[in-house]
């Protein structure tokens, strides 16, 4: 990150919430469940499926965990009632992982029970490296009881190839992304080319093992590598899907769908949008530049 980007990140706490909300509108469906349902319906009409994420993480208050469980139950009921082509994504630190692991497991289990009753797939998201091992362990415990679930692997982590080997034996459904959390070099690759090559290696190993892979990327170089592997391995369209974040490179998203591939859009929503947006802005200073332009009245093309 260059000096200018450092200055922009340092400047973010001074940005008024309405400005951050305005900048983040393409990337967050809204505050209410109705906003999220409306967004998913629009995506479904465009030939895309979705996954809903109730925003929140790093919870240290058990009452907030209960609130999140109730929110996810309402989400699952809405998916079933509205017949949405949609699953859900969970962050374990939102559900008590930093408070008590066993209680977290029980909290996630309650959501997975409800999801199973509604016929909805559950994706357990990956967070920063401090909780990677705990997330994998808890997921594997629950996956035995709830097979209609999957995990996330991050290609920039040095450990991920070893983690994948443990998952491929069970042909575990996983989403593969690059990784966005800022980690030390001892834990994560820093060179973009190495990250891309590791991503391609992990994707190849997963697809060869017969895992259903959510190919989560906005990098067209990686999309091309994925298409190459799909062709080389002669995969059918039900053995993988592409995944992208709401509001990011919609042109590439449309190209993938028009080519006949399944594509799922990650749709975050909820009243904790501000923490999510500011973290995203810190991790991607290029977006933060738009905040600065907005404050200065400079139109962004």
C-alpha positions in Angstrom: 0.0 0.0 0.0 1.5 3.3 -1.0 1.7 6.5 1.2 -1.4 8.0 -0.5 -3.5 4.9 0.2 -2.2 4.9 3.8 -3.4 8.5 4.2 -6.8 7.6 2.7 -7.2 4.7 5.1 -6.2 6.9 8.1 -8.8 9.4 6.9 -11.7 6.9 6.8 -12.8 7.4 10.5 -13.6 11.0 9.7 -15.9 10.2 6.8 -19.6 10.8 7.7 -21.7 7.6 7.8 -24.1 8.9 5.0 -21.1 9.2 2.6 -19.9 5.7 3.4 -23.4 4.3 3.0 -23.7 6.1 -0.4 -20.4 4.7 -1.6 -21.3 1.2 -0.4 -24.8 1.0 -1.9 -23.7 -1.2 -4.8 -22.0 -3.6 -2.4 -24.5 -4.0 0.4 -28.2 -4.9 -0.3 -29.5 -2.8 2.5 -30.4 -2.8 6.2 -33.6 -4.8 6.2 -34.3 -8.4 5.2 -36.8 -7.1 2.6 -34.0 -5.2 0.9 -32.0 -8.4 0.7 -35.0 -10.4 -0.6 -35.6 -7.8 -3.3 -31.9 -8.0 -4.4 -31.9 -11.8 -4.6 -35.1 -11.8 -6.6 -33.5 -9.4 -9.1 -30.5 -11.6 -9.4 -32.6 -14.7 -9.9 -34.5 -12.9 -12.7 -31.1 -12.3 -14.3 -30.2 -16.0 -14.2 -28.0 -15.9 -11.1 -28.3 -17.5 -7.7 -27.2 -15.9 -4.4 -26.0 -16.4 -0.9 -27.2 -14.2 1.9 -25.0 -12.9 4.7 -26.3 -11.2 7.8 -23.6 -8.7 8.5 -21.7 -9.0 11.8 -18.5 -10.5 13.2 -16.2 -10.7 16.2 -19.1 -10.8 18.6 -18.3 -10.9 22.3 -21.9 -10.6 23.6 -24.0 -13.8 23.8 -27.1 -11.7 23.3 -25.8 -10.6 19.9 -25.2 -14.2 19.0 -28.9 -15.0 19.8 -29.9 -12.0 17.7 -27.9 -13.3 14.8 -29.5 -16.8 15.1 -32.9 -15.2 15.0 -32.0 -13.2 12.0 -30.8 -16.3 10.1 -34.0 -18.1 11.0 -36.0 -15.3 9.4 -33.7 -15.4 6.4 -34.2 -19.1 6.0 -38.0 -18.7 6.3 -37.9 -15.9 3.6 -35.9 -18.1 1.2 -38.4 -20.9 1.6 -41.5 -18.8 1.4 -40.3 -16.7 -1.5 -38.8 -19.7 -3.3 -35.5 -17.9 -3.8 -32.5 -19.6 -5.5 -30.3 -18.8 -2.5 -28.3 -20.2 0.3 -26.8 -18.6 3.4 -23.2 -17.8 4.6 -22.2 -17.7 8.3 -19.3 -16.2 10.1 -18.5 -18.2 13.2 -17.1 -15.2 15.2 -20.6 -13.7 14.8 -22.0 -16.8 16.5 -19.7 -17.0 19.5 -16.5 -18.5 18.4 -14.5 -15.9 20.4 -16.7 -16.5 23.5 -17.0 -20.3 23.8 -16.3 -22.9 21.1 -18.9 -25.4 22.3 -21.6 -22.8 22.6 -20.7 -21.6 19.1 -21.0 -25.1 17.8 -24.5 -25.3 19.3 -25.4 -21.9 17.9 -24.4 -22.9 14.4 -26.1 -26.3 14.8 -29.4 -24.5 15.5 -29.1 -22.6 12.2 -28.1 -25.7 10.3 -31.1 -27.6 11.7 -33.4 -24.9 10.4 -31.6 -24.8 7.1 -31.9 -28.5 6.7 -35.6 -28.3 7.3 -35.9 -25.6 4.7 -33.6 -27.4 2.2 -31.1 -24.6 2.2 -27.3 -25.0 1.8 -25.1 -23.4 4.5 -21.6 -22.0 3.7 -19.3 -21.4 6.7 -17.2 -18.4 5.9 -13.5 -18.1 6.6 -12.2 -15.1 8.6 -8.7 -14.0 9.6 -5.9 -16.5 10.3 -6.3 -16.4 14.0 -9.5 -18.5 13.7 -8.7 -20.7 10.7 -8.0 -23.9 12.6 -11.0 -23.4 14.9 -13.3 -22.7 12.0 -12.2 -25.8 10.1 -12.5 -28.0 13.2 -16.0 -26.8 14.0 -17.1 -27.1 10.4 -15.9 -30.7 10.1 -17.7 -31.7 13.3 -21.0 -30.2 12.0 -20.5 -31.4 8.4 -20.8 -35.0 9.5 -24.4 -34.3 10.7 -25.3 -31.7 8.1 -23.7 -32.7 4.8 -25.6 -29.9 2.9 -22.9 -27.5 4.0 -19.5 -26.2 2.8 -16.5 -24.2 3.9 -14.2 -21.5 2.4 -10.5 -21.8 1.6 -8.2 -18.8 1.1 -5.5 -19.2 -1.6 -3.1 -16.6 -0.1 -2.6 -18.6 3.1 0.5 -20.8 3.1 -1.4 -23.6 5.0 -4.3 -24.0 2.5 -2.8 -26.7 0.4 -2.5 -28.9 3.5 -6.0 -28.0 4.6 -7.3 -28.9 1.1 -5.8 -32.4 1.3 -7.9 -33.0 4.5 -11.1 -31.9 2.8 -10.8 -33.6 -0.6 -10.9 -37.1 1.0 -14.6 -36.4 1.8 -15.2 -34.5 -1.4 -16.1 -31.4 0.6 -17.9 -28.6 -1.1 -15.7 -25.5 -0.7 -15.5 -21.9 -1.9 -12.1 -20.9 -3.1 -11.2 -17.2 -2.8 -7.9 -15.3 -2.7 -8.3 -14.0 0.8 -8.8 -10.4 2.0 -7.6 -10.1 5.6 -4.2 -8.5 6.2 -1.9 -11.3 7.4 1.9 -11.4 8.0 4.2 -12.9 5.5 4.9 -15.8 7.8 1.2 -16.9 7.2 0.3 -15.6 3.8 1.8 -15.2 0.4 2.3 -11.5 -0.6 3.2 -11.8 -4.2 0.1 -11.5 -6.4 1.5 -13.9 -9.0 2.2 -16.5 -6.4 -1.3 -16.1 -5.0 -2.8 -16.6 -8.4 -0.7 -19.6 -9.1 -1.6 -21.1 -5.7 -5.2 -20.4 -6.4 -5.0 -22.3 -9.7 -3.2 -25.2 -8.0 -5.8 -25.5 -5.3 -8.6 -25.2 -7.8 -7.1 -28.0 -9.9 -6.6 -30.3 -7.0 -10.2 -29.7 -5.7 -11.8 -30.3 -9.1 -9.7 -33.3 -9.8 -10.7 -34.8 -6.4 -14.4 -34.4 -7.4 -15.2 -31.6 -5.0 -17.9 -29.1 -5.9 -16.0 -25.8 -6.0 -17.3 -22.3 -5.7 -14.8 -20.4 -7.9 -14.9 -17.0 -6.1 -12.9 -14.4 -8.0 -13.2 -11.1 -9.8 -9.8 -11.6 -11.5 -10.4 -12.4 -15.1 -7.0 -14.2 -15.3 -8.3 -16.7 -12.7 -11.6 -16.9 -14.5 -9.7 -18.0 -17.6 -7.7 -20.5 -15.6 -10.9 -21.9 -14.2 -12.4 -22.2 -17.7 -9.3 -23.9 -18.9 -9.5 -26.5 -16.1 -13.2 -27.0 -16.7 -12.5 -27.8 -20.3 -9.4 -29.9 -19.6 -11.2 -32.0 -17.0 -14.4 -32.2 -19.1 -16.5 -31.1 -16.2 -20.3 -30.8 -16.4 -22.0 -27.6 -15.4 -23.2 -29.1 -12.1 -19.7 -29.8 -10.8 -18.8 -26.2 -10.0 -20.0 -22.6 -9.9 -18.5 -19.1 -10.1 -19.1 -16.7 -7.3 -18.7 -12.9 -7.1 -19.5 -10.2 -4.6 -22.5 -8.0 -5.1 -21.7 -4.9 -7.1 -18.3 -6.0 -8.3 -17.4 -6.2 -12.0 -20.9 -6.8 -13.1 -19.8 -6.9 -16.8 -17.6 -10.0 -16.1 -20.4 -11.5 -14.0 -22.8 -11.1 -17.0 -20.2 -12.6 -19.4 -19.8 -15.7 -17.2 -23.6 -16.2 -17.0 -24.1 -15.7 -20.8 -21.5 -18.3 -21.4 -23.8 -20.8 -19.6 -22.0 -21.1 -16.3 -23.7 -21.1 -12.9 -22.9 -17.9 -10.9 -23.7 -17.1 -7.3 -23.6 -13.5 -5.9 -22.7 -12.9 -2.3 -25.3 -10.6 -0.9 -24.5 -9.0 2.5 -27.1 -7.0 4.4 -28.0 -5.8 7.9 -27.8 -3.1 10.4 -24.1 -3.7 10.9 -23.3 -2.6 7.4 -21.0 0.2 8.6 -18.3 -2.0 10.2 -18.4 -4.2 7.1 -18.0 -1.3 4.7 -15.2 0.4 6.5 -13.3 -2.8 6.7 -13.8 -3.3 3.0 -12.6 0.2 2.3 -9.5 -0.3 4.4 -8.7 -3.6 2.6 -9.3 -2.0 -0.8 -8.0 1.6 -0.8 -9.0 1.9 -4.4 -12.6 2.0 -3.2 -11.6 4.4 -0.5 -10.5 6.9 -3.2 -14.1 7.1 -4.3 -14.9 8.3 -0.7 -12.4 11.1 -1.0 -13.7 12.1 -4.4 -17.3 12.2 -3.1 -16.2 14.4 -0.3 -14.5 16.8 -2.7 -17.4 16.8 -5.1 -15.4 15.1 -7.8 -17.5 13.0 -10.1 -16.3 9.4 -10.6 -16.7 8.0 -14.1 
